[in-house]
């Protein structure tokens, strides 16, 4: 496992160079089925050569100058189409310029090697894509598993070691779920932390960006780079006195697989041993959020229909993944409840602020480990049910705009990763990142895939 910070150290010590890192990443990407939709090999090698020259002069743009990374194909890279995982857009107009977040990374010398695969239009939590194939992790299990979505290719690019970090987007769980299924760390930033120009929208109110990486420290470093800064890593906080609230109703839900629950609780014991205050209690705001979504629909569905309804009803509708098409068609009537959903969201965010305060909310990231892929491909009804269950917990933080970090908590009996989700109220990203850096040190699982 190579981390972003490991690669920065190796470059600084002369143990590798930008061309070597980039060539290795491009070769691994080319030989890994369905992980990337398109590679930008010429640009990547040109930038690697420039980076190597800067390092020879002793003038790197940053500690990350020369490090390759991957980009979800919702984000513009100049000279490439932005497909959104759809054949409808794969041959569309080429982006005239890099999205601001890509430009920020380039200003520090980081090198995009290509555009990663995703659920079509980013509208699924499972990561399947019949148009470009479905990427899968290289783990020794009984059968291939769903990669998680929608940022499937970004997660698998990190899981397979093609890159140390990848950029994803998250509307309802699309960074946190693939991180969870693949034993990685995924950070969903509060909305408006990064500029969203040049990012193809699924649901503007809820869309945000975030890294998928092998550690919280890497996510912190990449977060700074996305904002064009070279902020030093925060010193890990002392956990003594920090308050964590584990949502009790979720823990008691029969959907929760025992290994997911047991590994989360084992980590909570480690936090208690480190002096943290861990409370297990039900939160009314969480229950009311789940009730609002169950009874009145998903706010993101309203905007997804606004963005893609024309394509779904257009002459090329049959090119769209039928599972995504059906989910979008089901979203047509949710718009009738848009005002109610927005009002409910505002009330719930205020209620959570009062109820949770500065405590960290802890839940499983997903009820279950990565489900078998074949059954999802063969049975649309099973896919639809599993998709909604997979998104069920991450939707809460998305609707309430909570920064959230999915972290590995261990593995189940088959060796499949389990994951836990730490969240704070809107805008407390810096505090959450610092807390989770300390949590990572205290809760590092004995074994992960």
N, C-alpha and C positions, 0 to 999 in steps of 0.2 A: 504494500500500500504506500504510494507516494503522495505526500500532501503538498499543497501549495507552498507552505513555509519550508518544507524539505527542499523543494526545487529551488526556491530562492536562496537557501543556504548553499546548495551544491553549485549554483551559478556563481555566487559570491566567492566561493573557495576554488573555483576553476575546475571542479570535478565533472562538469558537463558544460555544454555551451548551447546557445539558442538554436543553432541549426540542428544539432543532435536531438534535442528535445522535440523540435518541430517535426523533423523527419520521422522520428519514432512514432509520434502521435498521428501523423498522416498515414503512415503505413498500417498502424493498428486500426485506425478508422476505416481504411479501405478494405480491410480483411474482416471486419465485424458486420455481419449481415443486419441490415435494417436500422442501424443505430443512427446513421446520418442520412438526410435527404440529399444534401449536396455538400461538397468540400470546396473550399476556396484555396486550393493548393498553391497557385501562382502567387497570390497575395501573401499567404502565410510564409512561403519560402523567402519572398522578397523582404518581408518585415523581419524575418529571422536573421537574414544576412545583415540588415541594417543594425539590428540589435547586437549581433556579434561584433560588428565594427565599433559600436559605441563602447562595448565592454572592453575591447582591446585598448581603446583610448582611455579607459578608466572613467568614462562618462555615461554610465547607465542612467536612463530616465527615472528609474525607481528600482527597489529591490526585486520587483517582479518583471523587469524588462527582459523579454525573451521567453516568457512562460506561455505556452499554448493553453487555450481554453475552448470550450464548445458553447454554442449559442442555439437556443431553441428557435425553431423556424417560425416564430411569430415576430422576431425582432429584425429590423432592417440592417443588412450589411450592404454597403454600396456595391453596385454592379451585380447583385444577385436578386432573384425573385424572393418574395416572402410567401411561402405556400400555405401556411397555417395547416399543414398536413393534408391538403386537399389537392386533387388533380385539377380542380377548377382554377386554382391560382398558381400552379407549379410553373406554367409557362407565361405567367403574367408579366406586367411591367417590372423592369429591374429597378431596385432602389437607387435613387439619385444620390443618396448620402447615407452615411452611418447614422443609426439612432444615437441620440446623445449619450446613452450609457455605453455604447460601443466606442464612441469617440473618446469618452473619459478613460476607458481601459487602454485605448491606443495611445493616449497621451502619456501613459505610464509604461508603454512598451509591451503590453500584453498582446498576444497574437491569437485572433480567432482562426480556427482551422476549418470550421464548417458549421452547417445548420443541422440541428438534430431533429429527429423524428418526434411525432406527438400524436395524440388523439386528434382526429379531424376537427378543425375549428377550435381545438382545446376543450371539447365538450364531452369529456368522459374522465372518470377517475381511475380507469383500469388500464389505459394506455394501448389498447388494441388499435391497429390501423391496417385495414385490408388493402388500402391503396399502395402503401409503401412497405408493407410488411410490419410485423411486430417485433421489436427488439427484446431479447431475453437475457437474463443474467447468466453468467457462466459459473453456476453453482451445482454441486453434485447432489441433486435431489431426485425424487422418483420420476418427475415429469416436469416439463417447462412450466413456469409460473408467469402470471401476468406481471408486467413490469411496473404497473402503477402509472397513473396519468394525471394530468395530460402530459407532463414533462417527461415522458418515458425515455426518449433517446438521451436527454441530458443526464438522467440518473444512471442509465446503463453505460454511458460513456465514462462516468466516474467509477462505477462498480467494476468495469472491465479494465480500469487503469489506463484507458486511452488518454485521458486528461486528469488533472488533479482537481479541477473545479469546472462546473458548467453553470450557465445562466438558464434559469427557468422562469416561468410566469405562474402565478397562483391566483385563481378566482374563487375556487371552492375547496382547494386542497391540492392543487396541481404541482406544487413543489414538495409539500409535506408528505403526501401519499407515496410517490415514487421513492422518496428518501426512505420512508418507513419500510417499504417492501424489499429494499435492497441493502439494508443495514448501513445507511448513510445519514448524514446530518442535512436537514433542509430548513432554510430560514425564509419564512414568509414575512416580508416587511410590512409595516403599516402603509396604507395607501398614501401616495404623494411623497414618500421618502425619496423616490427616484423620479426623474422626468420620464414620462410615458410616451413622448413623441417618438414616432417610428416603431411603435409596438402595435401590431394589429389587435384590435379590441375584440374581446368576447363580451364583457360586461363592464362598461367604463367605471361604474360606481365601485366595483369590487376588485377589478384587476390590479395586480401589483407584480413586482418582480422579486426574485430572490435566488441566492446561490444554492447549489447542491454540491456537497464536498464530503471529505472524510473526517472533518473535525469542526468543532465550534470555532476554534482559532482561525481556521481557514475561512469560514464564513465571515468572521469579523474583518479579516484582512481584505476579502473580496468586496464586502460591503463598503469599506472605505474607498477601495479602488473604483467601484461603480460611481461613487460620488466625487471622484477625481482627487481624493486626498491620500495622504500617506500617514494617517494617524497611527500612532503606535498602539499595539495591543493593550487593552486594559489589564491591569494587574488583577488576577483572579480574586474575587471578594472572599472574605471569610464568611462561611455559611452560617456561623453562629448568629442566631436572632432573625435570619431571613425567614419569612413566612411562606409556606406552600399550602395550598388548599387542593386536596384531591377530591374530585367530584364523586360523591358517594353513590348517587343514583346510577351513574354510568358504570361504576364498579359492580353494582348488583344486577346489571342488565344481563339476561341470558344470552344475548348476542355476543358478549365478550368471551373470547376464547381463554381458557384457564392459563395458558402460558403467557399470554399478553398481560393478564391481570397479575399473575404471580411475579413476573419479572419487574413490572412497575412497582409493586409493593416492596420487593427486595431492594430496589433502588431507594425507595423512600426511607427504608431502615438505615441505609448508608448515609442519607442526608441527616437523619436524626442523630446518628452517631457523630456526625461532623458538627452538631450543634444547631442545626436548622429546626424550626418549629413546623411540624407537619401535622395538619389537621385534615381529617376526613369528614366532610359534611356535604349535604346537598345545597346547591345554589339555585334559588328561584329563577334567576336570570337565565341560567342554562336551560332549565326546564321550559320556561316560557319561550325561549328562542326555538327550541326544538318543536314546541307546539305550534308556533307561528308558521314555521316552514311546513310542517306536516299538514296543517289545516288550510293554508292559503297559498302555498307554493314558494318558489325560490325566486328572490329578487333578480338574481343573475339570469334566470330564464327569460324574464321580461326583456332585458337588454340583449340577450343572445338572439331572441327572435327579431328584435329591431335591427340587429346587425346582419343576420343571416337568413331571415325569413324570405327575402326576395330570391336568394339562391335556392332555397328548399322548394319554393313554388315555381321556379323558373324552368326553362327548357332542358337544363342539364342536371336536374335534380337526381336522376337515377345514377349519376356518377358518385353521389355522396354515400358514405358508409350508411347502410340502411338503419343501423342502430342509432347513429347520430341523427339521421333524418327523422326518425320516429320521435326521438326525444325533443327535437326542435318543433315538430308539428304539435306535440303535446303542450308546448309552451305558448301556443297562440292565445289561449284564453287567460293566461296568468296576468296579462297586461291589464285586464279588467280590475285586478286587485292591487295594482301598482301603488296607488296612493296609500292604501291600508298597509302595505308592506313597508313603505318608506316611513310612515308615521310610527309603525310598530318598531322598526329598527332604531329610530331616534330614541324612543322611550326605553328600549332594552339597553342601549348603550349607556344611557344615564343611570339606569337601575344597576347595571353591572359595576359602574364606577363607584356607586355608593356601597354595593354589597361586597365587592372584592377589595376595593382600595388599592393598596400597593402590594397585596399578596399575589403570589404567582399561582395561576390556575394550572393544575396538572390533570391530564386525562390520557388515556391511550390515544395514539394518533389515529389508529384504525382498530376496529373491533377484532380483526383477524390478521393472520399472516397472508402473504401473497397467494391468491387462489390459483388452482390449476388452469392453465391457458386453454386447453382443448375444449373443456366443457363450456367455457365462455364463448368460444368461436362457434360451437355447434348448436347452442340453444339461446335464442334471442331473449326469451323470458327469463332464463337464468342470468343472462348478462344484465338485463335491466334491473333485476332485484339486487344482484351483487353490487352493481354500480352504485345504486342508491345507498346501500348499507356501507359501502366503502367511503362514500363522501359524507356520511351522516355526522361524524364528529368534527371534521375539519370545517364543515359549513358554518358551525357555530362561531368560530373565531373570524371567519371571513365576513359574515353578516355584521358582526360587531367591530370589525376592523381592528382585531387584536394582533399585534406582532406575535408570531409563533415560531417555535423551534422544535422540529421533530428530531429526536435523538434515539440511537439504538439503546435498547434496554436488555438485550440478551437474545437467545434463540429458543425455538421450541424443540421438541424431541427429534424432529427431522433436520434440525440445523437451520431452519428458516428464521430470518430476523423478526424480532418483535420491536415495537417502538413506543415511545412515550412523547407526549406533546406538552411543552411548557409555553404559557401565554401570559401576557400582561395586557392591561387596557391600552386603548389607542394611543399611539405616539411614544410609548415607553420602550422603544426599541433598544436604545443604548443600555438601559438598565437590564433588560432581558438578556442581551448578548453577554454582558459582564457576569450576570448570575449564572447563565448556562455554561460559561467557561469554567466556573467553579464546580458546577454540577457534573460536568464532563470528567473532571479530575476525581471527584468523589465517587461517581457511579460507573466508571469505566467497566463494562461487562467483561466477564472472564473470557468469553469467546464470542466472536461474531463472524459472519461469513464475509 
